[in-house]
């Protein structure tokens, strides 16, 4: 597997350079600042300067939209050029951005490729049997703005007397009192009822909820080794707190693959229909053992309540019952692990190339031969096989 750090250079060298398409991407990873926008490729003499703009490391936010507008201002955004906006989300927002600025939208599962790189060693590290110490694990770090739902999630766990039964982390930063700031922020996404519960349980907490270590960094999700393997396997269910929750977007990050690479079941605390989105890539979920109707609930508070209801059910199980449940799930856990390290990469790369071809076909429609982009099936297979090495 190639490294995600070199992803844009690899795609440029093997794909976009062949079509004289400049690639623009953000570095360091996770930045959306205009000063961190880097360019691969040369300005063409014919003045067209075809481009692909990668906004794929994070979901589209107000900050990333501002950076894109600054880029358009410096670029000029004239017609007569192929312009592709590449994202890792499916949403009305990204389609609107592309339509307004006359860009073609290229979607692909960036974080799927990132997870394949970051968690690649899981194939070689031996699993640990009989290591279940708690029914569930819920790891949370950022808890403000679009991630403020995590405050409500932990408050519900406290309200139901479930927190001590699992392994739970939450970075409250007591000196800054982030919980208080969030519930009194007029722009908060939290409902009134959610704010009341957070006020009851979290505002006066004078320390973080710590699961393994207190100094969690921004790139902690990319860390994987024997220690992470042991820690992630201490619980049966992983309660995955995703980046996108309130917005109606299809977007998942590397977080959803943590339980998969350590062969654990999961519940997804994410946006509406994102569990179904994961299944579209060939993964199996756990509706045989738990109620996954939370994925069909549009109301954010109710979606969390449905997840907590399932946490409460598994938290009633004793240690033997937890191990028996895992044994019953083992074929699904093995399947997801093997699929992640098997066909998943081919699916993601194939989707990327299919969507790129679709962008080319849209551009080519009605244009002259010297202005079209050709990506035939033979070219796609050659590129695909190279990227799959």
C-alpha positions as semicolon CSV with decimal commas, in nm:
position;residue;x (nm);y (nm);z (nm)
1;X;0,000;0,000;0,000
2;X;0,137;0,344;-0,093
3;X;0,154;0,604;0,184
4;X;-0,119;0,863;0,212
5;X;0,150;1,129;0,265
6;X;0,255;1,082;-0,099
7;X;-0,096;1,026;-0,233
8;X;-0,118;1,345;-0,441
9;X;0,227;1,300;-0,593
10;X;0,137;0,942;-0,683
11;X;-0,195;1,042;-0,839
12;X;-0,030;1,329;-1,026
13;X;0,262;1,122;-1,157
14;X;0,044;0,829;-1,265
15;X;-0,283;0,996;-1,362
16;X;-0,308;1,373;-1,395
17;X;0,031;1,445;-1,546
18;X;-0,072;1,228;-1,842
19;X;-0,354;1,476;-1,915
20;X;-0,167;1,798;-1,831
21;X;-0,392;1,858;-1,532
22;X;-0,245;2,053;-1,242
23;X;-0,320;1,910;-0,898
24;X;-0,376;2,140;-0,600
25;X;-0,378;1,992;-0,251
26;X;-0,341;2,097;0,112
27;X;-0,038;2,019;0,324
28;X;0,012;1,962;0,614
29;X;-0,262;1,703;0,644
30;X;-0,594;1,842;0,764
31;X;-0,520;2,206;0,684
32;X;-0,762;2,411;0,476
33;X;-0,562;2,736;0,493
34;X;-0,502;2,897;0,158
35;X;-0,131;2,940;0,240
36;X;-0,107;2,561;0,275
37;X;-0,236;2,497;-0,077
38;X;0,034;2,333;-0,291
39;X;0,059;2,288;-0,664
40;X;0,175;1,995;-0,875
41;X;0,218;2,061;-1,246
42;X;0,318;2,338;-1,482
43;X;0,121;2,622;-1,637
44;X;0,030;2,526;-1,994
45;X;0,130;2,746;-2,284
46;X;-0,219;2,734;-2,431
47;X;-0,356;2,914;-2,126
48;X;-0,612;2,652;-2,031
49;X;-0,439;2,538;-1,713
50;X;-0,670;2,247;-1,640
51;X;-0,685;2,173;-1,268
52;X;-0,807;1,935;-1,003
53;X;-0,861;2,093;-0,662
54;X;-0,837;1,840;-0,378
55;X;-1,060;1,919;-0,080
56;X;-1,071;1,558;0,033
57;X;-0,895;1,538;0,370
58;X;-1,187;1,686;0,566
59;X;-1,558;1,746;0,502
60;X;-1,648;2,083;0,351
61;X;-1,670;2,353;0,620
62;X;-1,710;2,731;0,621
63;X;-1,331;2,765;0,650
64;X;-1,266;2,540;0,352
65;X;-1,528;2,728;0,147
66;X;-1,348;3,055;0,224
67;X;-1,015;2,906;0,112
68;X;-1,177;2,784;-0,209
69;X;-1,316;3,132;-0,280
70;X;-0,971;3,284;-0,219
71;X;-0,823;3,033;-0,457
72;X;-1,083;3,118;-0,723
73;X;-1,004;3,487;-0,680
74;X;-0,635;3,429;-0,746
75;X;-0,702;3,175;-1,020
76;X;-0,958;3,382;-1,203
77;X;-1,201;3,093;-1,259
78;X;-1,237;3,154;-1,634
79;X;-1,418;2,923;-1,873
80;X;-1,252;2,706;-2,133
81;X;-1,066;2,495;-1,878
82;X;-1,135;2,158;-1,723
83;X;-1,192;2,220;-1,352
84;X;-1,248;1,934;-1,109
85;X;-1,337;1,970;-0,741
86;X;-1,235;1,651;-0,560
87;X;-1,399;1,574;-0,225
88;X;-1,452;1,285;0,015
89;X;-1,817;1,362;0,080
90;X;-2,148;1,324;-0,097
91;X;-2,376;1,616;-0,018
92;X;-2,599;1,882;-0,167
93;X;-2,345;2,138;-0,045
94;X;-2,057;2,012;-0,258
95;X;-2,284;1,979;-0,562
96;X;-2,397;2,339;-0,510
97;X;-2,036;2,462;-0,485
98;X;-1,944;2,284;-0,807
99;X;-2,249;2,405;-0,996
100;X;-2,203;2,768;-0,893
101;X;-1,835;2,770;-0,993
102;X;-1,861;2,542;-1,299
103;X;-1,646;2,264;-1,156
104;X;-1,705;1,895;-1,209
105;X;-1,733;1,699;-0,885
106;X;-1,504;1,401;-0,833
107;X;-1,588;1,201;-0,521
108;X;-1,378;0,921;-0,371
109;X;-1,328;0,760;-0,029
110;X;-1,008;0,937;0,075
111;X;-1,019;0,813;0,434
112;X;-1,056;0,456;0,316
113;X;-0,716;0,482;0,147
114;X;-0,575;0,667;0,450
115;X;-0,693;0,390;0,684
116;X;-0,539;0,123;0,459
117;X;-0,206;0,300;0,500
118;X;-0,230;0,390;0,870
119;X;-0,363;0,052;0,987
120;X;-0,170;-0,172;0,747
121;X;0,029;-0,335;1,030
122;X;-0,288;-0,492;1,173
123;X;-0,237;-0,773;0,920
124;X;0,088;-0,868;1,089
125;X;0,012;-0,818;1,459
126;X;-0,139;-1,116;1,636
127;X;-0,484;-1,071;1,784
128;X;-0,543;-1,111;2,157
129;X;-0,799;-1,369;2,269
130;X;-1,021;-1,333;2,577
131;X;-0,924;-0,967;2,620
132;X;-1,271;-0,817;2,665
133;X;-1,279;-0,610;2,984
134;X;-1,586;-0,396;2,918
135;X;-1,897;-0,407;2,699
136;X;-1,818;-0,090;2,506
137;X;-1,563;0,180;2,429
138;X;-1,642;0,542;2,334
139;X;-1,344;0,761;2,246
140;X;-1,408;1,133;2,202
141;X;-1,169;1,426;2,169
142;X;-1,299;1,745;2,006
143;X;-1,642;1,832;2,146
144;X;-1,739;2,178;2,020
145;X;-1,913;2,321;1,713
146;X;-2,005;2,040;1,471
147;X;-1,870;1,782;1,718
148;X;-2,067;1,911;2,017
149;X;-2,295;1,606;1,993
150;X;-2,024;1,418;2,182
151;X;-2,104;1,624;2,490
152;X;-2,463;1,508;2,465
153;X;-2,359;1,146;2,403
154;X;-2,147;1,133;2,720
155;X;-2,418;1,316;2,915
156;X;-2,669;1,048;2,812
157;X;-2,426;0,779;2,926
158;X;-2,401;0,952;3,262
159;X;-2,777;0,998;3,283
160;X;-2,832;0,625;3,224
161;X;-2,552;0,525;3,468
162;X;-2,363;0,359;3,184
163;X;-2,039;0,554;3,179
164;X;-1,859;0,352;3,447
165;X;-1,947;0,028;3,266
166;X;-1,748;0,121;2,955
167;X;-1,421;0,284;2,855
168;X;-1,500;0,649;2,776
169;X;-1,286;0,949;2,694
170;X;-1,385;1,312;2,642
171;X;-1,157;1,616;2,622
172;X;-1,340;1,885;2,820
173;X;-1,038;2,110;2,881
174;X;-1,170;2,212;3,227
175;X;-0,958;2,529;3,243
176;X;-1,143;2,656;2,935
177;X;-1,472;2,493;3,038
178;X;-1,554;2,391;2,682
179;X;-1,887;2,238;2,782
180;X;-2,009;2,567;2,930
181;X;-1,885;2,766;2,631
182;X;-2,062;2,534;2,393
183;X;-2,403;2,533;2,560
184;X;-2,403;2,914;2,587
185;X;-2,288;2,963;2,229
186;X;-2,578;3,107;2,030
187;X;-2,454;2,925;1,720
188;X;-2,437;2,584;1,886
189;X;-2,593;2,288;1,707
190;X;-2,713;2,144;2,038
191;X;-3,085;2,135;2,112
192;X;-3,227;2,292;2,428
193;X;-3,284;1,949;2,583
194;X;-2,928;1,841;2,501
195;X;-2,791;2,160;2,659
196;X;-2,989;2,097;2,977
197;X;-2,846;1,748;3,012
198;X;-2,492;1,871;2,946
199;X;-2,541;2,145;3,203
200;X;-2,653;1,883;3,454
201;X;-2,363;1,641;3,400
202;X;-2,060;1,808;3,244
203;X;-2,032;2,182;3,303
204;X;-1,893;2,141;3,655
205;X;-1,653;1,857;3,574
206;X;-1,299;1,960;3,669
207;X;-1,112;1,698;3,469
208;X;-1,116;1,520;3,134
209;X;-1,257;1,173;3,091
210;X;-0,943;0,970;3,017
211;X;-0,939;0,623;2,862
212;X;-0,573;0,559;2,785
213;X;-0,385;0,891;2,789
214;X;-0,469;1,255;2,847
215;X;-0,241;1,418;2,589
216;X;-0,431;1,313;2,277
217;X;-0,299;1,489;1,966
218;X;-0,476;1,588;1,647
219;X;-0,325;1,307;1,444
220;X;-0,390;1,037;1,705
221;X;-0,631;0,852;1,478
222;X;-0,342;0,763;1,247
223;X;-0,143;0,591;1,524
224;X;-0,148;0,213;1,522
225;X;0,076;-0,043;1,683
226;X;0,074;-0,321;1,938
227;X;-0,032;-0,087;2,220
228;X;-0,327;0,045;2,019
229;X;-0,424;-0,310;1,925
230;X;-0,430;-0,417;2,290
231;X;-0,621;-0,108;2,398
232;X;-0,882;-0,116;2,120
233;X;-0,952;-0,483;2,195
234;X;-1,026;-0,426;2,564
235;X;-1,394;-0,364;2,486
236;X;-1,642;-0,553;2,274
237;X;-1,839;-0,279;2,097
238;X;-1,674;0,036;1,965
239;X;-1,904;0,339;1,974
240;X;-1,754;0,530;1,682
241;X;-1,794;0,909;1,714
242;X;-1,754;1,031;1,359
243;X;-1,651;1,373;1,231
244;X;-1,983;1,444;1,055
245;X;-2,299;1,412;1,262
246;X;-2,543;1,702;1,228
247;X;-2,516;1,760;0,854
248;X;-2,685;1,541;0,594
249;X;-2,366;1,423;0,429
250;X;-2,228;1,086;0,338
251;X;-1,882;1,108;0,487
252;X;-1,677;0,871;0,702
253;X;-1,320;0,888;0,826
254;X;-1,056;0,639;0,936
255;X;-1,234;0,616;1,275
256;X;-1,488;0,363;1,147
257;X;-1,207;0,125;1,048
258;X;-1,049;0,104;1,396
259;X;-1,291;-0,166;1,519
260;X;-1,271;-0,344;1,184
261;X;-0,892;-0,388;1,195
262;X;-0,904;-0,519;1,554
263;X;-1,205;-0,743;1,481
264;X;-1,461;-0,575;1,701
265;X;-1,828;-0,486;1,638
266;X;-1,934;-0,122;1,631
267;X;-2,216;0,127;1,654
268;X;-2,183;0,440;1,445
269;X;-2,258;0,779;1,596
270;X;-2,254;0,960;1,265
271;X;-2,475;1,142;1,019
272;X;-2,806;1,010;0,892
273;X;-2,769;0,700;0,668
274;X;-2,390;0,674;0,707
275;X;-2,408;0,315;0,827
276;X;-2,586;0,232;0,502
277;X;-2,312;0,427;0,321
278;X;-2,046;0,206;0,482
279;X;-2,234;-0,108;0,376
280;X;-2,232;0,015;0,015
281;X;-1,857;-0,057;0,020
282;X;-1,917;-0,421;0,103
283;X;-1,886;-0,417;0,482
284;X;-2,126;-0,599;0,710
285;X;-2,282;-0,451;1,023
286;X;-2,450;-0,603;1,327
287;X;-2,827;-0,581;1,283
288;X;-2,850;-0,953;1,369
289;X;-2,749;-0,870;1,728
290;X;-2,845;-0,504;1,785
291;X;-3,107;-0,261;1,661
292;X;-2,943;-0,043;1,394
293;X;-3,252;0,166;1,322
294;X;-3,059;0,463;1,463
295;X;-2,909;0,501;1,116
296;X;-3,253;0,585;0,977
297;X;-3,327;0,854;1,236
298;X;-3,290;1,211;1,110
299;X;-3,332;1,382;1,447
300;X;-2,982;1,415;1,603
301;X;-3,094;1,376;1,966
302;X;-3,312;1,074;1,891
303;X;-3,029;0,914;1,693
304;X;-2,800;0,935;1,997
305;X;-3,076;0,811;2,226
306;X;-3,125;0,503;2,008
307;X;-2,751;0,430;2,019
308;X;-2,745;0,472;2,399
309;X;-3,042;0,236;2,425
310;X;-2,835;-0,035;2,252
311;X;-2,534;0,044;2,473
312;X;-2,759;-0,011;2,775
313;X;-2,862;-0,354;2,644
314;X;-2,508;-0,482;2,593
315;X;-2,395;-0,328;2,923
316;X;-2,626;-0,570;3,108
317;X;-2,428;-0,868;2,979
318;X;-2,177;-1,041;3,203
319;X;-1,827;-1,130;3,088
320;X;-1,921;-1,479;2,968
321;X;-2,216;-1,342;2,772
322;X;-1,992;-1,081;2,608
323;X;-1,747;-1,350;2,498
324;X;-2,030;-1,570;2,373
325;X;-2,169;-1,274;2,177
326;X;-1,829;-1,209;2,021
327;X;-1,801;-1,576;1,929
328;X;-2,140;-1,560;1,759
329;X;-2,025;-1,252;1,565
330;X;-1,684;-1,392;1,473
331;X;-1,761;-1,476;1,110
332;X;-1,880;-1,117;1,049
333;X;-1,575;-0,974;1,228
334;X;-1,342;-1,192;1,020
335;X;-1,527;-1,100;0,701
336;X;-1,490;-0,724;0,762
337;X;-1,121;-0,762;0,846
338;X;-1,054;-0,966;0,531
339;X;-1,264;-0,734;0,315
340;X;-1,075;-0,428;0,442
341;X;-0,740;-0,583;0,354
342;X;-0,880;-0,752;0,042
343;X;-1,130;-0,607;-0,206
344;X;-1,187;-0,272;-0,038
345;X;-0,883;-0,099;-0,189
346;X;-0,979;-0,217;-0,537
347;X;-1,332;-0,083;-0,485
348;X;-1,207;0,261;-0,373
349;X;-0,952;0,297;-0,653
350;X;-1,197;0,166;-0,911
351;X;-1,459;0,418;-0,794
352;X;-1,204;0,700;-0,815
353;X;-1,117;0,614;-1,175
354;X;-1,481;0,560;-1,275
355;X;-1,576;0,899;-1,133
356;X;-1,279;1,063;-1,305
357;X;-1,389;0,910;-1,635
358;X;-1,740;1,044;-1,572
359;X;-1,595;1,395;-1,524
360;X;-1,404;1,359;-1,850
361;X;-1,714;1,238;-2,033
362;X;-1,914;1,536;-1,907
363;X;-1,642;1,772;-2,026
364;X;-1,599;1,597;-2,361
365;X;-1,965;1,618;-2,455
366;X;-1,987;1,825;-2,775
367;X;-1,624;1,937;-2,774
368;X;-1,366;1,911;-3,050
369;X;-1,110;1,630;-3,055
370;X;-0,817;1,850;-2,951
371;X;-1,001;1,959;-2,636
372;X;-1,123;1,626;-2,502
373;X;-0,981;1,396;-2,235
374;X;-0,970;1,025;-2,308
375;X;-0,953;0,767;-2,031
376;X;-1,041;0,437;-2,193
377;X;-1,088;0,104;-2,018
378;X;-0,735;-0,010;-2,104
379;X;-0,582;0,302;-1,950
380;X;-0,802;0,264;-1,642
381;X;-0,696;-0,098;-1,592
382;X;-0,327;-0,011;-1,626
383;X;-0,356;0,272;-1,372
384;X;-0,568;0,060;-1,141
385;X;-0,322;-0,229;-1,139
386;X;-0,035;0,010;-1,073
387;X;-0,213;0,169;-0,776
388;X;-0,312;-0,171;-0,638
389;X;0,046;-0,291;-0,609
